[in-house]
Amino acid sequence: MNVLIPDSVPYRDARPLLGRTLGRNKAIQRQYLLYLRELLNTDFMPENINRMVDSLSAKIRLGVYADSNKMYSNTDFDSNLSATIGDPTDPGNFIPGLKSYISDRRKYILEQLDVMLKKLE
């Protein structure tokens, strides 16, 4: 998923801000990318996100454990906070671990930002 092309369902129409401003104005696009990189290197650090995952999972754990209609086991719930469950080669049976997904996504975005910033130099 490209950081400059949000692709959310159901809204898939052109994004006026991205198309009219960021897409055409290299100075504004560069500043936007620098802000994204700053956020990734401050607020979106894995340690910060992992603390939020731990906090939120602790708040819902009793409800999850008590749910007799859940599709996954309590062990799956706890494991999936950090590790992938299911078969990564089967999209219908694959759930990335929250913490590992955040770490991988952050790394990917930082790499993408570096490439885009180099193109704007």
Secondary structure, 3 states (H helix, E strand, C coil): CCCCCCCCCCCCCCCHHHHHHHCCCHHHHHHHHHHHHHHHCCCCCHHHHHHHHHHHHHHHHHHHHHCCCCCCCHHHHHHHCCCCEECCCCHHHEECCHHHHHHHHHHHHHHHHHHHHHHHC
